[in-house]
Amino acid sequence: MNFLSGPWQGLLNGLGWLVAQIYEVIPNFGITIIVLTIVIRLVLLPLGIKQVRSMQHMQIIQPKVKQLQQKYKANRQRQQEEIMKLYKEYGVNPFSGCWPVLLQFPILIAMYSVLRFPQHPIHIPQETRLYEAVTVQIPPLEVTEGMTPEEVQALVPTQSGPASGTSFLGMNLLCPAGLPWQPAPDTLGDEITVNGEKVRLEYPVDCASNALERVPYYAFALLMFGTTYFQQRQMQKASPPGAASQQQQALLKILPIMFGVFGIFFPAGLVVYWTTSNLWQIGQQYYMLRTRPSAETLASAADGKKGSEKRGLMSSMMERAEQERQRRGSSTGRPGSATRKPGGPKPGSGSGRGQPKKPGSGGDGGGDPKKRPKR
């Protein structure tokens, strides 16, 4: 996977640059993360709309899907073919709703890599205000070749720097909440390798000195859990009945709990990001679910499409029938008209009625044989 490290590091550096640029305009780390979240959600907005619309269309055609499943329950292959035809007929892609969900996890990992401190290398550009606000609390270590672990440990400051540059609503966004029964976190740990030996470093950071100062951290962790649960329930209600398997339903229950636990151990800045993302998604889904297309609209569109195809087929058949009738009429001619057999006399050549016959020409037998002149 080394071939991915270059592009991945480039993505992290680009994301860190964007965070630093927003912080230059709005020197509040919490507001900066919220603005960055909105930018990311705007980029993902087309996929989010497509996801919700796909789920709505799936919900509308679900009765037809059940009819096909019942009709072809003895033939699973035919059942799948007919269901795919139904999806194609109504313009529904059952897999289009997966992409926004799948894209959230790489973005979450990238945000974690950028907002987690200490980190080596740091992804925030130097000579920026955010870099200064972070490194005043967690200074970068200048480790040279040949240094012992003890010498590296001596580079770590013994006192914490001011947390004003990364504070938001009573939280230092570099710090996690920690478990309630643990001592209040006052250090952030990091592990580096020195001469092939791993060294654990503890940076003194002003996170929380007592239980009261930890309340905002737990409040945001609880908000992260609640918004994740509500957003998942909202999506479940928008899904067609019976569309989610037992594994998917279990995932919908486990996912909020999992992120609630993450909210305790993740940096508070990442908790702010995920909570803001959930709130955006809830508002977006609420609006789209209120303005969703009705079953009549989708059905009429499908019927109109089928009707146009049927009208085109009937028009083609009628046109062919008319051409065939005209062809037969032209070959038969008008009623009462004479038809000439191949090799027969032409009209007006003396064989028709009203034409004088020459005596003795034979014709129809020459008349009465008794009146024929003797030779």
BELDA-V926088 format. One record per backbone hydrogen bond with DSSP energy under -0.5 kcal/mol. NH is the residue of the N-H (numbers start at 1). CO is the residue of the C=O. If there is no record, write none. Layout:
nh=NH co=CO
nh=NH co=CO
This chain:
nh=4 co=1
nh=5 co=1
nh=5 co=2
nh=6 co=2
nh=7 co=3
nh=8 co=4
nh=9 co=5
nh=10 co=6
nh=11 co=7
nh=12 co=8
nh=13 co=9
nh=14 co=10
nh=15 co=11
nh=16 co=12
nh=17 co=13
nh=18 co=14
nh=19 co=15
nh=20 co=16
nh=21 co=17
nh=22 co=18
nh=23 co=19
nh=24 co=20
nh=25 co=21
nh=26 co=22
nh=27 co=25
nh=28 co=26
nh=32 co=28
nh=33 co=29
nh=34 co=30
nh=35 co=31
nh=36 co=32
nh=37 co=33
nh=38 co=34
nh=39 co=35
nh=40 co=36
nh=41 co=37
nh=42 co=38
nh=43 co=39
nh=44 co=40
nh=45 co=42
nh=48 co=44
nh=49 co=45
nh=50 co=46
nh=51 co=47
nh=52 co=48
nh=53 co=49
nh=54 co=50
nh=55 co=51
nh=56 co=52
nh=57 co=53
nh=58 co=54
nh=59 co=55
nh=60 co=56
nh=61 co=57
nh=63 co=60
nh=65 co=61
nh=66 co=62
nh=67 co=63
nh=68 co=64
nh=69 co=65
nh=70 co=66
nh=71 co=67
nh=72 co=68
nh=73 co=70
nh=75 co=72
nh=79 co=75
nh=80 co=76
nh=81 co=77
nh=82 co=78
nh=83 co=79
nh=84 co=80
nh=85 co=81
nh=86 co=82
nh=87 co=83
nh=88 co=84
nh=89 co=85
nh=90 co=86
nh=91 co=87
nh=91 co=88
nh=92 co=87
nh=94 co=92
nh=96 co=93
nh=98 co=95
nh=102 co=98
nh=103 co=99
nh=104 co=100
nh=105 co=101
nh=105 co=102
nh=106 co=102
nh=107 co=103
nh=108 co=104
nh=109 co=105
nh=110 co=106
nh=111 co=107
nh=112 co=108
nh=113 co=109
nh=114 co=110
nh=115 co=111
nh=116 co=112
nh=132 co=128
nh=133 co=129
nh=134 co=130
nh=135 co=131
nh=136 co=132
nh=137 co=134
nh=138 co=134
nh=143 co=141
nh=144 co=142
nh=147 co=144
nh=152 co=148
nh=153 co=149
nh=154 co=150
nh=155 co=152
nh=156 co=153
nh=166 co=163
nh=167 co=164
nh=168 co=171
nh=171 co=168
nh=173 co=166
nh=173 co=171
nh=175 co=172
nh=177 co=264
nh=178 co=264
nh=182 co=179
nh=188 co=203
nh=190 co=201
nh=192 co=199
nh=194 co=192
nh=194 co=197
nh=195 co=193
nh=197 co=194
nh=199 co=192
nh=201 co=190
nh=201 co=199
nh=203 co=188
nh=203 co=201
nh=204 co=157
nh=205 co=186
nh=205 co=203
nh=207 co=205
nh=208 co=185
nh=214 co=210
nh=214 co=211
nh=215 co=212
nh=218 co=214
nh=219 co=215
nh=220 co=216
nh=221 co=217
nh=222 co=218
nh=223 co=219
nh=224 co=220
nh=225 co=221
nh=226 co=222
nh=227 co=223
nh=228 co=224
nh=229 co=225
nh=230 co=226
nh=231 co=227
nh=232 co=228
nh=233 co=229
nh=234 co=230
nh=235 co=231
nh=236 co=232
nh=237 co=233
nh=238 co=234
nh=239 co=235
nh=243 co=240
nh=249 co=245
nh=250 co=246
nh=251 co=247
nh=252 co=248
nh=253 co=249
nh=254 co=250
nh=255 co=251
nh=256 co=252
nh=257 co=253
nh=258 co=254
nh=259 co=255
nh=260 co=256
nh=261 co=257
nh=262 co=258
nh=263 co=259
nh=264 co=261
nh=265 co=261
nh=266 co=262
nh=268 co=175
nh=269 co=173
nh=270 co=267
nh=271 co=267
nh=272 co=268
nh=273 co=269
nh=274 co=270
nh=275 co=271
nh=276 co=272
nh=277 co=273
nh=278 co=274
nh=279 co=275
nh=280 co=276
nh=281 co=277
nh=282 co=278
nh=283 co=279
nh=284 co=280
nh=285 co=281
nh=286 co=282
nh=287 co=283
nh=288 co=284
nh=289 co=285
nh=290 co=286
nh=291 co=287
nh=292 co=289
nh=298 co=294
nh=299 co=295
nh=300 co=296
nh=301 co=297
nh=302 co=298
nh=303 co=299
nh=304 co=300
nh=305 co=301
nh=306 co=302
nh=307 co=303
nh=308 co=304
nh=309 co=305
nh=310 co=306
nh=311 co=307
nh=312 co=308
nh=313 co=309
nh=314 co=310
nh=315 co=311
nh=316 co=312
nh=317 co=313
nh=318 co=314
nh=319 co=315
nh=320 co=316
nh=321 co=317
nh=322 co=318
nh=323 co=319
nh=324 co=320
nh=325 co=321
nh=326 co=322
nh=327 co=323
nh=328 co=324
nh=329 co=325
nh=330 co=326
nh=331 co=327
nh=332 co=328
nh=333 co=329
nh=337 co=334
nh=344 co=341
nh=349 co=346
nh=355 co=352
nh=361 co=358
nh=363 co=361
nh=365 co=362
nh=366 co=362
nh=371 co=368
nh=372 co=369
